[in-house]
Amino acid sequence: MPAPTADARRRELGDFLRSRRGRVTPQEAGIVPGPRRRTPGLRREEVAAAAGVSLTWYTWLEQGRVNGVSRQVLDSLARALRLGDAEHRHLLELAGEPAAEPPGPATVTREVRDLLAMVEPNLAHVVTRRFDLVAWNAPVDALLRTMPERPSGEDLNVVWLMFHSAWMRERFVEWEAEARWLTALLRNEAGRQVGNPGFERLVARLTATSPRFRAFWESHDITPFTPSERRFRHPDLGEVTLRYMKINVENDPDQSVLVHYAAPGSPAAEALARLSRA
């Protein structure tokens, strides 16, 4: 009997291929649709022909019945489905990257904690690849103290809080876009995390308890992290726009430092200074 990890990976691969096939229009693939065509995306036979594989084999691939796919075929499928760079990498990971080892308890080094303190009054916190919140600096702590119920244990997770905390929903001016983006970031990790019980448990909890997360997750949208800016709403500070960036912890690939910062002398910087004194 195949290992559960292999089964899960094949199912995820099939789901991803079906979702991408449904998003490529015949016109984008250079196909002239006939008057009776009802399929909004590509048909299986069209993807198979474009990738140079048999229809039967490709059907089995979508059904999770194929063991092992060559890099050449995966690249051909990526071209046929017009995948972007992040989607192409995701496809490769689902098709054969080694399963992620379940991480042990997160240990934040003294150097990382020193960094959190050095960037104050800017907001900084440490997250794992599944977005567990494992450390933060004083300005973030000042924000967390305003939560009606401070989370702990498995609930101390950025994705979980995004979908289950009314406090988080009130803080993000563009909550819908932020929640969808965060789900796509989590989905971007799925290929690396197949077989990781903690990751799978988080997704199962979110899927079971949040219809909005479930809809976003089942869209199979993925995105890599890119620095940008976001708008926050605070009852005392008003609306504040902050830039954000991620710093990978070199000696612990499961951890990253997220920093939200403001340009020196800006109104946002003044707001952060007031927050740090609260």
PEMOWO-V859193 format. One record per residue. N is the residue number from 1. RES is the residue in one small letter. SS is DSSP state (h for helix, s for strand, l for the rest). PSI is psi in degrees with one decimal (none if undefined). Layout:
BEGIN
((N:RES:SS:PSI) (N:RES:SS:PSI))
END
This chain:
BEGIN
((1:m:l:133.2) (2:p:l:150.5) (3:a:l:145.8) (4:p:h:-36.9) (5:t:h:-43.4) (6:a:h:-41.0) (7:d:h:-46.9) (8:a:h:-40.6) (9:r:h:-41.5) (10:r:h:-39.4) (11:r:h:-43.6) (12:e:h:-40.6) (13:l:h:-45.9) (14:g:h:-42.1) (15:d:h:-41.5) (16:f:h:-44.6) (17:l:h:-43.2) (18:r:h:-41.1) (19:s:h:-39.3) (20:r:h:-37.5) (21:r:h:-36.5) (22:g:l:-10.9) (23:r:l:-8.5) (24:v:l:119.8) (25:t:l:154.1) (26:p:l:-38.4) (27:q:l:-40.6) (28:e:l:-29.4) (29:a:l:4.4) (30:g:l:24.6) (31:i:l:131.7) (32:v:l:110.3) (33:p:l:141.7) (34:g:l:168.6) (35:p:l:-23.1) (36:r:l:6.0) (37:r:l:129.5) (38:r:l:-16.6) (39:t:l:119.6) (40:p:l:-32.2) (41:g:l:-150.2) (42:l:l:150.6) (43:r:l:160.0) (44:r:h:-41.9) (45:e:h:-29.0) (46:e:h:-39.7) (47:v:h:-43.7) (48:a:h:-44.6) (49:a:h:-42.1) (50:a:h:-32.2) (51:a:h:-8.2) (52:g:l:33.7) (53:v:l:167.0) (54:s:l:153.4) (55:l:h:-41.4) (56:t:h:-45.9) (57:w:h:-44.2) (58:y:h:-38.1) (59:t:h:-44.0) (60:w:h:-37.7) (61:l:h:-46.0) (62:e:h:-28.0) (63:q:l:1.0) (64:g:l:30.1) (65:r:l:9.0) (66:v:l:129.7) (67:n:l:111.0) (68:g:l:124.5) (69:v:l:132.9) (70:s:l:155.6) (71:r:h:-37.6) (72:q:h:-43.6) (73:v:h:-40.4) (74:l:h:-41.2) (75:d:h:-38.0) (76:s:h:-41.2) (77:l:h:-39.5) (78:a:h:-40.4) (79:r:h:-42.6) (80:a:h:-35.1) (81:l:l:3.7) (82:r:l:46.8) (83:l:l:143.1) (84:g:l:177.2) (85:d:h:-45.6) (86:a:h:-40.0) (87:e:h:-37.5) (88:h:h:-45.8) (89:r:h:-41.7) (90:h:h:-42.0) (91:l:h:-44.9) (92:l:h:-41.7) (93:e:h:-43.3) (94:l:h:-28.7) (95:a:h:-6.4) (96:g:h:2.5) (97:e:l:145.0) (98:p:l:144.8) (99:a:l:141.5) (100:a:l:140.0) (101:e:l:133.0) (102:p:l:123.7) (103:p:l:151.7) (104:g:l:-174.0) (105:p:l:135.3) (106:a:l:131.3) (107:t:l:118.5) (108:v:l:123.7) (109:t:l:162.5) (110:r:h:-37.8) (111:e:h:-40.9) (112:v:h:-41.4) (113:r:h:-37.5) (114:d:h:-40.3) (115:l:h:-42.5) (116:l:h:-42.2) (117:a:h:-36.9) (118:m:h:-29.0) (119:v:l:-2.5) (120:e:l:145.1) (121:p:l:10.6) (122:n:l:154.2) (123:l:s:134.0) (124:a:s:138.3) (125:h:s:161.1) (126:v:s:131.6) (127:v:s:156.1) (128:t:s:178.5) (129:r:l:-20.8) (130:r:l:11.4) (131:f:l:26.5) (132:d:s:136.7) (133:l:s:111.6) (134:v:s:-15.3) (135:a:s:154.9) (136:w:s:165.8) (137:n:l:-178.1) (138:a:h:-43.7) (139:p:h:-38.1) (140:v:h:-39.3) (141:d:h:-36.4) (142:a:h:-35.8) (143:l:h:-45.5) (144:l:h:-28.9) (145:r:l:-17.8) (146:t:l:-3.1) (147:m:l:136.7) (148:p:l:-42.3) (149:e:l:112.0) (150:r:l:125.8) (151:p:l:159.4) (152:s:l:169.7) (153:g:h:-137.5) (154:e:h:-18.5) (155:d:h:-13.0) (156:l:l:65.9) (157:n:s:132.6) (158:v:h:-40.7) (159:v:h:-44.3) (160:w:h:-45.9) (161:l:h:-36.4) (162:m:h:-38.2) (163:f:h:-14.3) (164:h:h:-3.6) (165:s:l:118.5) (166:a:h:-30.8) (167:w:h:-44.4) (168:m:h:-42.2) (169:r:h:-37.1) (170:e:h:-29.0) (171:r:h:-32.1) (172:f:s:119.0) (173:v:l:-39.6) (174:e:l:64.7) (175:w:h:-44.5) (176:e:h:-49.2) (177:a:h:-39.4) (178:e:h:-42.3) (179:a:h:-41.0) (180:r:h:-42.2) (181:w:h:-42.8) (182:l:h:-38.5) (183:t:h:-40.0) (184:a:h:-34.3) (185:l:h:-42.3) (186:l:h:-41.7) (187:r:h:-32.3) (188:n:h:-21.5) (189:e:l:-10.5) (190:a:h:-39.0) (191:g:h:-36.5) (192:r:h:-26.0) (193:q:h:3.3) (194:v:l:127.4) (195:g:l:-6.8) (196:n:l:108.4) (197:p:h:-37.5) (198:g:h:-42.6) (199:f:h:-46.2) (200:e:h:-35.4) (201:r:h:-41.0) (202:l:h:-48.6) (203:v:h:-40.6) (204:a:h:-42.4) (205:r:h:-45.3) (206:l:h:-43.0) (207:t:h:-37.7) (208:a:h:-25.4) (209:t:h:-14.2) (210:s:l:103.7) (211:p:h:-34.4) (212:r:h:-44.7) (213:f:h:-44.7) (214:r:h:-42.2) (215:a:h:-43.6) (216:f:h:-43.5) (217:w:h:-43.4) (218:e:h:-11.0) (219:s:l:-17.2) (220:h:l:23.0) (221:d:l:137.0) (222:i:l:152.6) (223:t:l:140.8) (224:p:l:159.3) (225:f:l:134.0) (226:t:l:136.8) (227:p:l:142.5) (228:s:s:-148.2) (229:e:s:157.9) (230:r:s:158.8) (231:r:s:130.3) (232:f:s:153.2) (233:r:s:123.5) (234:h:s:136.6) (235:p:l:-28.5) (236:d:l:-34.2) (237:l:l:-14.4) (238:g:s:-154.2) (239:e:s:128.9) (240:v:s:132.6) (241:t:s:123.9) (242:l:s:147.0) (243:r:s:157.7) (244:y:s:153.1) (245:m:s:163.2) (246:k:s:137.0) (247:i:s:116.9) (248:n:s:138.7) (249:v:l:111.0) (250:e:l:-39.0) (251:n:l:5.7) (252:d:l:91.5) (253:p:l:-9.5) (254:d:l:-9.5) (255:q:s:147.2) (256:s:s:150.7) (257:v:s:122.7) (258:l:s:125.7) (259:v:s:126.3) (260:h:s:124.5) (261:y:s:165.7) (262:a:l:151.8) (263:a:l:138.2) (264:p:l:135.9) (265:g:l:-3.8) (266:s:l:161.0) (267:p:h:-35.2) (268:a:h:-37.9) (269:a:h:-39.6) (270:e:h:-38.4) (271:a:h:-41.4) (272:l:h:-37.4) (273:a:h:-40.1) (274:r:h:-38.1) (275:l:h:-42.1) (276:s:h:-23.0) (277:r:h:-6.7) (278:a:l:none))
END
